[in-house]
Amino acid sequence: MIERIVLLQMTDQFATEAALAEVAERSREVLPTLPGVLACHVGLAADEPTRASWHVALVLRFASADDIPPYAAHPDHRAYVDDFLRPRLASIVAHNFEVDGQ
């Protein structure tokens, strides 16, 4: 199993409670429907030290690393990232980790 952890830092304009709720809602709508995604969890920063660096955490689970390129290239993912997220982002990082199957 692979867990892909994506951290999002929004621009000041989109770091409001309402704007972050919109990002979380859209992420929960789009990401679980994409091919290869077995699970998707969306979290908002829980404290001020975290908010200073990152506003949103996305944790996606895939059966294997081979499932990530088709997911990333899928037109619905591209629209989510390019049209919805990118205009709101100050920074984004993504890392993939092997995890046990639980």
The first five atom37 places (N, CA, C, CB, O) and aatype in JSON, in Angstrom:
{
  "aatype": [12, 9, 6, 1, 9, 19, 10, 10, 5, 12, 16, 3, 5, 13, 0, 16, 6, 0, 0, 10, 0, 6, 19, 0, 6, 1, 15, 1, 6, 19, 10, 14, 16, 10, 14, 7, 19, 10, 0, 4, 8, 19, 7, 10, 0, 0, 3, 6, 14, 16, 1, 0, 15, 17, 8, 19, 0, 10, 19, 10, 1, 13, 0, 15, 0, 3, 3, 9, 14, 14, 18, 0, 0, 8, 14, 3, 8, 1, 0, 18, 19, 3, 3, 13, 10, 1, 14, 1, 10, 0, 15, 9, 19, 0, 8, 2, 13, 6, 19, 3, 7, 5],
  "atom_mask": [
    [1, 1, 1, 1, 1],
    [1, 1, 1, 1, 1],
    [1, 1, 1, 1, 1],
    [1, 1, 1, 1, 1],
    [1, 1, 1, 1, 1],
    [1, 1, 1, 1, 1],
    [1, 1, 1, 1, 1],
    [1, 1, 1, 1, 1],
    [1, 1, 1, 1, 1],
    [1, 1, 1, 1, 1],
    [1, 1, 1, 1, 1],
    [1, 1, 1, 1, 1],
    [1, 1, 1, 1, 1],
    [1, 1, 1, 1, 1],
    [1, 1, 1, 1, 1],
    [1, 1, 1, 1, 1],
    [1, 1, 1, 1, 1],
    [1, 1, 1, 1, 1],
    [1, 1, 1, 1, 1],
    [1, 1, 1, 1, 1],
    [1, 1, 1, 1, 1],
    [1, 1, 1, 1, 1],
    [1, 1, 1, 1, 1],
    [1, 1, 1, 1, 1],
    [1, 1, 1, 1, 1],
    [1, 1, 1, 1, 1],
    [1, 1, 1, 1, 1],
    [1, 1, 1, 1, 1],
    [1, 1, 1, 1, 1],
    [1, 1, 1, 1, 1],
    [1, 1, 1, 1, 1],
    [1, 1, 1, 1, 1],
    [1, 1, 1, 1, 1],
    [1, 1, 1, 1, 1],
    [1, 1, 1, 1, 1],
    [1, 1, 1, 0, 1],
    [1, 1, 1, 1, 1],
    [1, 1, 1, 1, 1],
    [1, 1, 1, 1, 1],
    [1, 1, 1, 1, 1],
    [1, 1, 1, 1, 1],
    [1, 1, 1, 1, 1],
    [1, 1, 1, 0, 1],
    [1, 1, 1, 1, 1],
    [1, 1, 1, 1, 1],
    [1, 1, 1, 1, 1],
    [1, 1, 1, 1, 1],
    [1, 1, 1, 1, 1],
    [1, 1, 1, 1, 1],
    [1, 1, 1, 1, 1],
    [1, 1, 1, 1, 1],
    [1, 1, 1, 1, 1],
    [1, 1, 1, 1, 1],
    [1, 1, 1, 1, 1],
    [1, 1, 1, 1, 1],
    [1, 1, 1, 1, 1],
    [1, 1, 1, 1, 1],
    [1, 1, 1, 1, 1],
    [1, 1, 1, 1, 1],
    [1, 1, 1, 1, 1],
    [1, 1, 1, 1, 1],
    [1, 1, 1, 1, 1],
    [1, 1, 1, 1, 1],
    [1, 1, 1, 1, 1],
    [1, 1, 1, 1, 1],
    [1, 1, 1, 1, 1],
    [1, 1, 1, 1, 1],
    [1, 1, 1, 1, 1],
    [1, 1, 1, 1, 1],
    [1, 1, 1, 1, 1],
    [1, 1, 1, 1, 1],
    [1, 1, 1, 1, 1],
    [1, 1, 1, 1, 1],
    [1, 1, 1, 1, 1],
    [1, 1, 1, 1, 1],
    [1, 1, 1, 1, 1],
    [1, 1, 1, 1, 1],
    [1, 1, 1, 1, 1],
    [1, 1, 1, 1, 1],
    [1, 1, 1, 1, 1],
    [1, 1, 1, 1, 1],
    [1, 1, 1, 1, 1],
    [1, 1, 1, 1, 1],
    [1, 1, 1, 1, 1],
    [1, 1, 1, 1, 1],
    [1, 1, 1, 1, 1],
    [1, 1, 1, 1, 1],
    [1, 1, 1, 1, 1],
    [1, 1, 1, 1, 1],
    [1, 1, 1, 1, 1],
    [1, 1, 1, 1, 1],
    [1, 1, 1, 1, 1],
    [1, 1, 1, 1, 1],
    [1, 1, 1, 1, 1],
    [1, 1, 1, 1, 1],
    [1, 1, 1, 1, 1],
    [1, 1, 1, 1, 1],
    [1, 1, 1, 1, 1],
    [1, 1, 1, 1, 1],
    [1, 1, 1, 1, 1],
    [1, 1, 1, 0, 1],
    [1, 1, 1, 1, 1]
  ],
  "atom_positions": [
    [[0.83, -1.18, 0.0], [0.0, 0.0, 0.0], [0.88, 1.24, 0.0], [-0.95, 0.0, 1.21], [1.97, 1.28, 0.58]],
    [[0.38, 2.24, -0.66], [1.06, 3.54, -0.71], [0.14, 4.6, -0.14], [1.48, 3.9, -2.18], [-1.03, 4.67, -0.49]],
    [[0.67, 5.42, 0.75], [-0.04, 6.6, 1.19], [0.67, 7.82, 0.62], [-0.13, 6.67, 2.74], [1.87, 8.0, 0.79]],
    [[-0.12, 8.63, -0.05], [0.38, 9.88, -0.63], [-0.1, 10.99, 0.29], [-0.13, 10.09, -2.12], [-1.31, 11.19, 0.47]],
    [[0.83, 11.71, 0.85], [0.51, 12.81, 1.75], [0.81, 14.11, 1.03], [1.31, 12.7, 3.09], [1.94, 14.37, 0.62]],
    [[-0.22, 14.91, 0.9], [-0.12, 16.19, 0.19], [-0.44, 17.3, 1.19], [-1.09, 16.25, -1.06], [-1.49, 17.28, 1.83]],
    [[0.47, 18.26, 1.31], [0.28, 19.39, 2.21], [0.09, 20.65, 1.39], [1.48, 19.54, 3.18], [0.84, 20.92, 0.45]],
    [[-0.93, 21.42, 1.76], [-1.27, 22.63, 1.02], [-1.16, 23.85, 1.93], [-2.69, 22.53, 0.45], [-1.68, 23.87, 3.04]],
    [[-0.47, 24.85, 1.44], [-0.45, 26.16, 2.1], [-1.14, 27.12, 1.14], [1.02, 26.64, 2.45], [-0.73, 27.27, 0.0]],
    [[-2.19, 27.75, 1.62], [-2.97, 28.64, 0.78], [-2.41, 30.06, 0.86], [-4.44, 28.61, 1.2], [-1.71, 30.42, 1.81]],
    [[-2.73, 30.86, -0.14], [-2.38, 32.28, -0.07], [-3.21, 32.91, 1.05], [-2.63, 33.01, -1.44], [-4.21, 32.33, 1.48]],
    [[-2.81, 34.08, 1.51], [-3.54, 34.75, 2.59], [-5.02, 34.92, 2.24], [-2.92, 36.1, 2.89], [-5.88, 34.76, 3.1]],
    [[-5.3, 35.25, 1.01], [-6.67, 35.46, 0.57], [-7.54, 34.21, 0.76], [-6.69, 35.89, -0.88], [-8.73, 34.32, 1.03]],
    [[-6.94, 33.04, 0.62], [-7.67, 31.78, 0.7], [-7.37, 30.99, 1.98], [-7.36, 30.92, -0.5], [-7.62, 29.79, 2.04]],
    [[-6.83, 31.67, 2.99], [-6.54, 31.03, 4.27], [-7.63, 31.31, 5.3], [-5.19, 31.5, 4.8], [-7.43, 31.07, 6.49]],
    [[-8.77, 31.81, 4.85], [-9.88, 32.07, 5.76], [-10.6, 30.77, 6.09], [-10.85, 33.11, 5.15], [-10.46, 29.77, 5.38]],
    [[-11.37, 30.79, 7.14], [-12.13, 29.6, 7.55], [-13.07, 29.14, 6.42], [-12.93, 29.89, 8.83], [-13.15, 27.95, 6.13]],
    [[-13.76, 30.08, 5.81], [-14.7, 29.73, 4.74], [-13.98, 29.17, 3.52], [-15.53, 30.95, 4.33], [-14.42, 28.18, 2.93]],
    [[-12.87, 29.79, 3.14], [-12.13, 29.33, 1.96], [-11.51, 27.96, 2.19], [-11.04, 30.33, 1.59], [-11.5, 27.12, 1.29]],
    [[-11.0, 27.72, 3.39], [-10.43, 26.41, 3.71], [-11.51, 25.34, 3.75], [-9.7, 26.45, 5.06], [-11.28, 24.21, 3.32]],
    [[-12.68, 25.68, 4.25], [-13.8, 24.73, 4.25], [-14.18, 24.37, 2.82], [-15.02, 25.32, 5.0], [-14.52, 23.22, 2.53]],
    [[-14.12, 25.34, 1.92], [-14.42, 25.08, 0.51], [-13.38, 24.13, -0.1], [-14.47, 26.4, -0.28], [-13.74, 23.23, -0.86]],
    [[-12.11, 24.33, 0.22], [-11.06, 23.44, -0.29], [-11.27, 22.03, 0.25], [-9.65, 23.97, 0.11], [-11.16, 21.06, -0.49]],
    [[-11.57, 21.92, 1.53], [-11.8, 20.6, 2.13], [-13.0, 19.92, 1.48], [-12.03, 20.72, 3.65], [-12.93, 18.73, 1.14]],
    [[-14.08, 20.64, 1.3], [-15.28, 20.06, 0.7], [-15.02, 19.6, -0.74], [-16.43, 21.08, 0.72], [-15.4, 18.49, -1.12]],
    [[-14.38, 20.45, -1.52], [-14.08, 20.09, -2.92], [-13.15, 18.9, -2.98], [-13.46, 21.29, -3.67], [-13.32, 18.03, -3.84]],
    [[-12.17, 18.84, -2.09], [-11.23, 17.72, -2.05], [-11.97, 16.43, -1.73], [-10.13, 17.97, -1.01], [-11.71, 15.39, -2.35]],
    [[-12.89, 16.49, -0.79], [-13.67, 15.29, -0.41], [-14.61, 14.85, -1.54], [-14.49, 15.57, 0.86], [-14.93, 13.67, -1.64]],
    [[-15.04, 15.78, -2.37], [-15.92, 15.45, -3.49], [-15.15, 14.81, -4.64], [-16.64, 16.71, -3.98], [-15.61, 13.83, -5.22]],
    [[-14.0, 15.37, -4.97], [-13.28, 14.98, -6.18], [-12.34, 13.8, -5.96], [-12.5, 16.15, -6.71], [-12.41, 12.81, -6.7]],
    [[-11.48, 13.88, -4.98], [-10.37, 12.93, -4.87], [-10.79, 11.48, -4.7], [-9.51, 13.32, -3.72], [-10.19, 10.61, -5.33]],
    [[-11.8, 11.16, -3.87], [-12.16, 9.75, -3.71], [-12.72, 9.11, -4.98], [-13.15, 9.61, -2.61], [-12.77, 7.89, -5.09]],
    [[-13.16, 9.92, -5.94], [-13.76, 9.39, -7.16], [-12.73, 9.08, -8.24], [-14.78, 10.36, -7.71], [-13.08, 8.51, -9.28]],
    [[-11.49, 9.45, -8.01], [-10.46, 9.29, -9.04], [-9.96, 7.85, -9.09], [-9.3, 10.25, -8.8], [-9.91, 7.17, -8.07]],
    [[-9.57, 7.39, -10.28], [-9.11, 6.01, -10.43], [-7.89, 5.73, -9.56], [-8.78, 5.71, -11.88], [-6.96, 6.53, -9.48]],
    [[-7.92, 4.58, -8.91], [-6.79, 4.14, -8.09], [-6.87, 4.55, -6.64], [0.0, 0.0, 0.0], [-6.17, 3.97, -5.81]],
    [[-7.7, 5.52, -6.31], [-7.78, 6.0, -4.93], [-8.63, 5.01, -4.12], [-8.39, 7.43, -4.87], [-9.81, 4.82, -4.4]],
    [[-8.0, 4.4, -3.12], [-8.69, 3.46, -2.25], [-9.31, 4.15, -1.05], [-7.74, 2.38, -1.79], [-10.34, 3.71, -0.53]],
    [[-8.69, 5.24, -0.6], [-9.19, 6.0, 0.54], [-8.64, 7.41, 0.44], [-8.78, 5.34, 1.89], [-7.58, 7.65, -0.13]],
    [[-9.4, 8.34, 1.0], [-8.98, 9.74, 0.99], [-9.42, 10.39, 2.29], [-9.58, 10.5, -0.23], [-10.59, 10.31, 2.68]],
    [[-8.48, 11.03, 2.96], [-8.77, 11.76, 4.19], [-8.3, 13.19, 4.01], [-8.08, 11.09, 5.43], [-7.21, 13.44, 3.48]],
    [[-9.13, 14.12, 4.45], [-8.83, 15.54, 4.33], [-8.82, 16.13, 5.73], [-9.86, 16.28, 3.4], [-9.78, 15.95, 6.48]],
    [[-7.76, 16.84, 6.07], [-7.68, 17.47, 7.38], [-7.28, 18.92, 7.27], [0.0, 0.0, 0.0], [-6.49, 19.31, 6.4]],
    [[-7.83, 19.72, 8.17], [-7.44, 21.13, 8.28], [-6.51, 21.29, 9.47], [-8.69, 22.06, 8.41], [-6.64, 20.57, 10.46]],
    [[-5.58, 22.22, 9.38], [-4.62, 22.45, 10.46], [-5.36, 22.64, 11.78], [-3.73, 23.68, 10.16], [-6.34, 23.38, 11.86]],
    [[-4.89, 21.96, 12.81], [-5.58, 21.92, 14.09], [-5.05, 22.94, 15.1], [-5.48, 20.55, 14.67], [-5.67, 23.14, 16.15]],
    [[-3.92, 23.57, 14.81], [-3.37, 24.52, 15.76], [-2.57, 25.58, 15.0], [-2.48, 23.8, 16.8], [-2.26, 25.44, 13.82]],
    [[-2.24, 26.64, 15.72], [-1.56, 27.78, 15.09], [-0.17, 27.43, 14.55], [-1.45, 28.92, 16.09], [0.17, 27.88, 13.45]],
    [[0.66, 26.66, 15.27], [1.96, 26.33, 14.7], [1.85, 25.59, 13.36], [2.75, 25.47, 15.69], [2.65, 25.82, 12.45]],
    [[0.86, 24.71, 13.25], [0.66, 24.0, 11.98], [0.19, 24.96, 10.9], [-0.34, 22.85, 12.14], [0.68, 24.93, 9.78]],
    [[-0.79, 25.83, 11.24], [-1.31, 26.8, 10.27], [-0.23, 27.74, 9.76], [-2.43, 27.62, 10.9], [-0.35, 28.27, 8.65]],
    [[0.81, 27.94, 10.53], [1.9, 28.8, 10.09], [2.63, 28.21, 8.88], [2.89, 29.04, 11.23], [3.25, 28.93, 8.11]],
    [[2.54, 26.88, 8.72], [3.21, 26.2, 7.61], [2.25, 25.62, 6.59], [4.1, 25.11, 8.14], [2.45, 25.77, 5.39]],
    [[1.2, 24.95, 7.07], [0.28, 24.23, 6.19], [-1.15, 24.4, 6.65], [0.64, 22.73, 6.14], [-1.42, 24.45, 7.85]],
    [[-2.05, 24.51, 5.7], [-3.47, 24.69, 6.03], [-4.29, 23.41, 5.87], [-4.06, 25.77, 5.16], [-5.22, 23.16, 6.63]],
    [[-3.93, 22.6, 4.87], [-4.72, 21.42, 4.54], [-3.78, 20.24, 4.33], [-5.6, 21.67, 3.28], [-2.71, 20.38, 3.73]],
    [[-4.19, 19.08, 4.83], [-3.46, 17.83, 4.58], [-4.41, 16.87, 3.88], [-2.9, 17.2, 5.92], [-5.55, 16.68, 4.3]],
    [[-3.92, 16.28, 2.8], [-4.64, 15.26, 2.06], [-3.87, 13.96, 2.21], [-4.83, 15.65, 0.56], [-2.66, 13.93, 1.96]],
    [[-4.54, 12.89, 2.6], [-3.9, 11.58, 2.7], [-4.68, 10.64, 1.8], [-3.85, 11.06, 4.19], [-5.85, 10.34, 2.05]],
    [[-4.03, 10.18, 0.75], [-4.66, 9.3, -0.22], [-3.99, 7.94, -0.18], [-4.59, 9.89, -1.65], [-2.77, 7.85, -0.05]],
    [[-4.78, 6.9, -0.28], [-4.23, 5.54, -0.24], [-4.41, 4.89, -1.61], [-4.92, 4.69, 0.87], [-5.47, 4.98, -2.23]],
    [[-3.34, 4.24, -2.06], [-3.3, 3.53, -3.33], [-2.78, 2.12, -3.09], [-2.42, 4.27, -4.38], [-2.04, 1.89, -2.14]],
    [[-3.17, 1.19, -3.94], [-2.66, -0.19, -3.82], [-1.17, -0.24, -4.1], [-3.42, -1.12, -4.78], [-0.44, -0.97, -3.44]],
    [[-0.72, 0.54, -5.09], [0.71, 0.55, -5.42], [1.1, 1.92, -6.0], [1.05, -0.58, -6.43], [0.24, 2.72, -6.37]],
    [[2.39, 2.15, -6.07], [2.89, 3.4, -6.64], [2.53, 3.53, -8.12], [4.41, 3.5, -6.47], [2.45, 4.63, -8.65]],
    [[2.31, 2.4, -8.78], [1.92, 2.43, -10.19], [0.56, 3.07, -10.41], [1.92, 1.02, -10.75], [0.24, 3.48, -11.52]],
    [[-0.26, 3.16, -9.35], [-1.58, 3.77, -9.46], [-1.55, 5.3, -9.42], [-2.46, 3.26, -8.35], [-2.55, 5.94, -9.75]],
    [[-0.43, 5.87, -9.02], [-0.37, 7.32, -8.85], [-0.3, 8.08, -10.18], [0.82, 7.68, -8.0], [-1.03, 9.06, -10.33]],
    [[0.53, 7.69, -11.15], [0.55, 8.46, -12.4], [-0.79, 8.54, -13.13], [1.55, 7.86, -13.33], [-1.14, 9.63, -13.59]],
    [[-1.57, 7.44, -13.25], [-2.88, 7.59, -13.89], [-3.83, 8.49, -13.11], [-3.52, 6.23, -14.08], [-4.6, 9.25, -13.69]],
    [[-3.76, 8.42, -11.79], [-4.56, 9.31, -10.92], [-4.18, 10.76, -11.19], [-4.34, 8.95, -9.41], [-5.04, 11.62, -11.39]],
    [[-2.88, 11.03, -11.19], [-2.41, 12.4, -11.36], [-2.74, 12.97, -12.74], [-0.91, 12.47, -11.13], [-2.96, 14.17, -12.88]],
    [[-2.77, 12.11, -13.73], [-3.04, 12.57, -15.1], [-4.52, 12.61, -15.45], [-2.33, 11.67, -16.08], [-4.9, 13.15, -16.49]],
    [[-5.36, 12.05, -14.6], [-6.79, 11.99, -14.89], [-7.35, 13.4, -15.09], [-7.55, 11.26, -13.75], [-7.0, 14.31, -14.34]],
    [[-8.21, 13.61, -16.09], [-8.75, 14.95, -16.36], [-9.46, 15.6, -15.16], [-9.72, 14.87, -17.51], [-9.36, 16.81, -14.98]],
    [[-10.15, 14.81, -14.35], [-10.81, 15.39, -13.18], [-9.79, 15.84, -12.13], [-11.78, 14.37, -12.56], [-10.01, 16.84, -11.45]],
    [[-8.68, 15.11, -12.02], [-7.62, 15.53, -11.1], [-6.94, 16.79, -11.62], [-6.58, 14.4, -10.91], [-6.67, 17.72, -10.86]],
    [[-6.67, 16.82, -12.92], [-6.04, 17.99, -13.51], [-6.91, 19.23, -13.32], [-5.76, 17.76, -15.0], [-6.39, 20.3, -12.99]],
    [[-8.21, 19.12, -13.52], [-9.11, 20.26, -13.33], [-9.11, 20.7, -11.87], [-10.55, 19.91, -13.79], [-9.09, 21.9, -11.57]],
    [[-9.15, 19.74, -10.95], [-9.11, 20.05, -9.52], [-7.84, 20.81, -9.16], [-9.21, 18.75, -8.68], [-7.9, 21.84, -8.49]],
    [[-6.7, 20.3, -9.62], [-5.42, 20.94, -9.28], [-5.22, 22.24, -10.05], [-4.26, 19.98, -9.57], [-4.96, 23.29, -9.45]],
    [[-5.34, 22.18, -11.36], [-4.98, 23.33, -12.19], [-5.98, 24.48, -12.1], [-4.85, 22.9, -13.62], [-5.59, 25.65, -12.04]],
    [[-7.27, 24.15, -12.1], [-8.29, 25.19, -12.14], [-8.78, 25.62, -10.76], [-9.45, 24.73, -12.96], [-9.05, 26.8, -10.53]],
    [[-8.88, 24.65, -9.84], [-9.4, 24.98, -8.52], [-8.29, 25.3, -7.51], [-10.24, 23.83, -8.0], [-8.29, 26.38, -6.92]],
    [[-7.34, 24.39, -7.33], [-6.32, 24.58, -6.28], [-5.27, 25.61, -6.63], [-5.65, 23.27, -6.0], [-5.0, 26.52, -5.84]],
    [[-4.66, 25.48, -7.79], [-3.49, 26.3, -8.12], [-3.7, 27.79, -7.87], [-3.11, 26.09, -9.58], [-2.8, 28.43, -7.32]],
    [[-4.85, 28.38, -8.24], [-5.03, 29.82, -7.97], [-5.07, 30.17, -6.48], [-6.3, 30.3, -8.62], [-4.89, 31.33, -6.12]],
    [[-5.29, 29.19, -5.62], [-5.41, 29.42, -4.19], [-4.12, 29.1, -3.43], [-6.54, 28.58, -3.63], [-3.98, 29.47, -2.26]],
    [[-3.18, 28.44, -4.09], [-2.0, 27.89, -3.41], [-0.83, 28.86, -3.3], [-1.54, 26.67, -4.13], [-0.51, 29.59, -4.23]],
    [[-0.22, 28.84, -2.13], [1.08, 29.46, -1.95], [2.17, 28.41, -2.1], [1.17, 30.16, -0.58], [3.25, 28.68, -2.61]],
    [[1.85, 27.17, -1.62], [2.84, 26.09, -1.66], [2.12, 24.75, -1.58], [3.86, 26.24, -0.51], [1.05, 24.62, -0.99]],
    [[2.76, 23.74, -2.19], [2.24, 22.38, -2.14], [3.42, 21.41, -2.14], [1.28, 22.09, -3.33], [4.39, 21.61, -2.87]],
    [[3.32, 20.38, -1.32], [4.3, 19.3, -1.35], [3.54, 17.98, -1.31], [5.31, 19.4, -0.15], [2.47, 17.88, -0.72]],
    [[4.1, 16.98, -1.95], [3.49, 15.65, -1.96], [4.59, 14.61, -1.79], [2.69, 15.39, -3.28], [5.65, 14.7, -2.41]],
    [[4.33, 13.63, -0.92], [5.28, 12.56, -0.66], [4.53, 11.24, -0.6], [6.07, 12.82, 0.65], [3.39, 11.19, -0.13]],
    [[5.18, 10.19, -1.07], [4.58, 8.86, -1.09], [5.32, 7.96, -0.1], [4.62, 8.25, -2.52], [6.55, 7.96, -0.04]],
    [[4.53, 7.17, 0.67], [5.1, 6.3, 1.68], [4.51, 4.9, 1.54], [4.84, 6.85, 3.09], [3.31, 4.75, 1.33]],
    [[5.37, 3.89, 1.66], [4.88, 2.52, 1.75], [4.37, 2.3, 3.15], [5.98, 1.49, 1.38], [5.03, 2.64, 4.14]],
    [[3.17, 1.71, 3.24], [2.58, 1.41, 4.54], [2.04, -0.01, 4.53], [1.45, 2.43, 4.89], [1.88, -0.62, 3.47]],
    [[1.78, -0.53, 5.71], [1.17, -1.86, 5.73], [-0.26, -1.75, 5.22], [1.21, -2.47, 7.18], [-0.78, -0.65, 5.07]],
    [[-0.89, -2.86, 4.95], [-2.2, -2.88, 4.32], [-3.36, -2.59, 5.24], [0.0, 0.0, 0.0], [-4.51, -2.7, 4.81]],
    [[-3.13, -2.22, 6.47], [-4.24, -1.98, 7.4], [-4.89, -0.65, 7.19], [-3.78, -2.07, 8.82], [-5.84, -0.3, 7.89]]
  ]
}
